C-alpha cells in the first residue's frame, strides 16, 4: 500500500534486486491493474511482467518488516530473509517462508467436503473446488489441501516457467472479474500457490527438517509440527504500533528475549 515503509529492504538487502508493487497508486513505478485479491494481485502481476526475465529465485513477501506470521521470535522479517538458503530454494523449487504448522497444516481445506459455516475459512473452503476447476480444467481437485500460511514464499524460475505465462494471466483475470470478497479470493489463491508451483496438495514438511534445510537452523528441539523458541501465535493479527520498541509483554505479545 502507498505509505507502507519498505525502506528496511534497502537497509538490510541493498544488493538484492527489488520489485515493490504499490497496489493503490496508479502513478507508482510498479503497480497493478486493480487492487483486488490482496497480495495475489501484485504477485501474479510480477510473474506476468517478469516471466521472460525472472531471476533464478524470486521471493514473494508482504511490504512490512514486522508481521504476525513471520517465522521469527519477534516477528521480524529481516532474519527470515537473511537465513533463507537460496540454494535450497533452487533445488526444492518452492519453499514457504514458514516451517511451523500453526495455521495451514496439516490440512487447512477440504475442497470436496466443505463446511457450511459463515466464517472466512468456511467460505474459502466452499469456494475452493469451483475456483480450482475453473483455473485448472482437467486437473483433479485435491481432497485435502495443506500448506503453511500466509502467502510468503520463494520459488525458482524453473517452477514458475513450468506453467505458461497465459495461465498466470488467466488466474489474474479471474481475480479481476470474480465477485468473491477480497478476503475470500485472496485466501483461495493463498492455498493454491504451492500447487501452482508443482508441490503436492499437502506440502507440510517436518518442522525440524524445514528449519534446517530452509533456514540453516539445524540444532533445534522440535516436534513434527513446531520447534521450540521459534514462534508464538499471537492473539491479534495486527502488530502493535511501534513494535518492537512498544508492545512486547503486553496483550499476549511475547516479551523481548523470550527465545534467548
N, C-alpha and C positions, 0 to 999 in steps of 0.2 A: 504494500500500500504506500501511496505517496506520504512522505513524512516518517516512514519507518527508518530507523537508524541502522544502516548496513555498513557503517564505517569500520566495524570490527573485522570485516572481511579483509579490507586493505591493511588494517593494523597488524593482523596476525598472519595473513596469507597474501602478502604483497606480490609474490612471484607466481601466484595462480591466476589463470585467465578466468574472468567472471562475466556472467551474463545475468544482470539484475533486471528482471522484468517488473515494471510498475503497472499493476493491473487497473488502477483507477485514474490514469493520466494518459490521454491520447497524445500528448506532446512529449512524452518520455522517449528517450533514445530507444529503449526496448519496451514494447507494450503488447497488449493482446487485443483480439477483435472485440471482445466484450468481457466484462468482469462477471463471469459465471463459473460455477463449479469449483470454487475455491482454488487450491493450488493445482488442480488438474489442468486448468486452462493455461497458465504460464509454462507448466512442464511440457504439455503437448506442443505448445507454440514453439518452444525452444527446439524440440525434436524436429518439428517440421522445418523451421528456419535453418537449422544446422545439419540437417540429415546428411548432406554430402561433405560436410567439413567437421564432423564430430571428432573430438579428441579421443584418445584410447579409452579413457574413463571419464564419465560425466557424473557429477554429484548433484543430486536434487535436494535442496533444503528450503525451509522457510526463511523469512528475512531476519528474524530477531535472534540475537545471541542466546538469550535465556528463554527456554520454553519448557513447559511442564513435562513434556515427553522426551526430552533429551536424555540419553543414556549416560548420565553423569551424576555423582552425588549431590551437586549443587545446580544441576540442570543447565550446565554451561556447554554451549556448542563448540567452543574452541578446542578443548581436549578431545572431544569426539572426532573432530576432523583431523587434528594433529596425529592421533593414534591410528587413524584409518590406514590399513595396509592396501595400497593401490594395486600391488602385485596380486594379492589375493582376490581383489575385485575382478581384475582382468582374467584370472584363472577360473573363478566360480561363475563369472558373468553378471551376477546380480547379488547384492547384499543389502539388507536393511541396515539402517544406522542404529538399530536396537538389537539386543540379544535377550533381554528379559521377556518372559512370556506374558507379563501383565499387559492386558489389552491386546486382543487379536489372536492369541494362541491358547490352546492347540487348535481350536476350531471356532471362529467368530461367527460364521454364517452357514446356514443350512438352506441353500437355494431351492432345493426340491421339496423341502418340508418347512416352509417359513411359518413363524409365529404370527398371530393376528393382533399383536399389541399395537399401540398408537405411539410408542416412543420411537426416537430416531433410529435406534438399532433395528427394531422390528420392521420399520418402514424400509430401511435399507435392505434387509433380508428379503422382504416381499418384492422389492423391485429388481433384485439382482438377476434372477434367472431370465426375465424378459429382456433386460438390457444385454445380458451376455449373448442370448440367441440373436439379438439384433446386430450386435457388433461383430460377432464371430460365428456367422452361419456355417453350419457343418461341423463345428467343434462341440463336443458333448459338454453339457452344463455339469460342473462338478457337484457331487453330492454334499461335500463339505469344503469350506474354504477357511484356511487359517494362515495368518501372516502377521508379522509384527506391525503394530500401528507405528507411525502416524504420518505416512506419506513423506518419509525422508529416506533416501536410498542412494546407492551408487551402482552404476551399470556400465558395462563395456560397450564400445561402439558396435562390436560384432553382434551383441544381443539386440541392440536397438535395430540394427540394419537387417536382422533376421526376418523382420516384417517390413513390407514395402511402405514407403512414405505415405502412400494413399490410404493405408489402413489407419495411420495416426490422424490423417485429415478426416477420415470418416468418424473416428472417435470424437474429435473436436467438433465436427458438425453436429453430431448427436448432442453433445454438451451444450452447444449454442441453441439448439432447437427444442430440447426437452422441456416439458412442463414441470418436471420434478423440482422441488426446492433445492437450492444450492447445497444445503446441509446433507440432503439425500444423494443427489447426483455426484457430489464430490466424494462422499464416502463409498459409493458403489465403485467408482474408479480407484479409490484408495485400496480396495481389496481385490483389484484386478491387476495392479502393476506387476506383481511378481509372476502372474500367469502370462501377461503380455510379453514379459521378457524371458519366457521359457522355463520357469520354475514349476514344480508341482503345485497343485491347488492348495495343498497344505505344506507350507515352507516354514517350519518351526524347528530350527536347528537346536540341538542340545546347547544350553546356555554357556556352559564352560567351554565347549568346543568353539562356539561362536565368538566369545570374548577373546580366546586365544588366536584364532585364525583371522578374525576381522580387525581386532584392535591390539593384538600382541600382548594381551593380559593373560598370562598362562599359568599363574600360580594362585588362582582364586579358589576359595571354598564354595562349591556350587552344588545345587541340585540340578535336575534336568531343566527346571523352569527358571532358575534365577541363581545369581551369585551374590555372596554376602558383600555388603558395603558398596554396592554399585548404584542402586536405585530404590527410591521410596515413592510409591504412587501418592501424589498429593491429594488433598481434599478438593482442590479447586483447579480449574483448567486455565486460569489467568494468573500470571506471575504478579506478585506484589510490586507496585511501582517503586523503583529504586533498588530492586533486588540486584545483587546480594547484600548491599550495604543496609538495606531496610527489609525486614520481613523474616529472616531466619529465626526459628524458635518461637514463632507466633502462629496462631490459627492453623496449627497442624503442619506447618512447614518445618523441615529439619533444621537443627542447629548447625551453624558453621563448624566444620571439623568433625562431624558425626562419623565420617567414614575413615578418619585417620587411625 
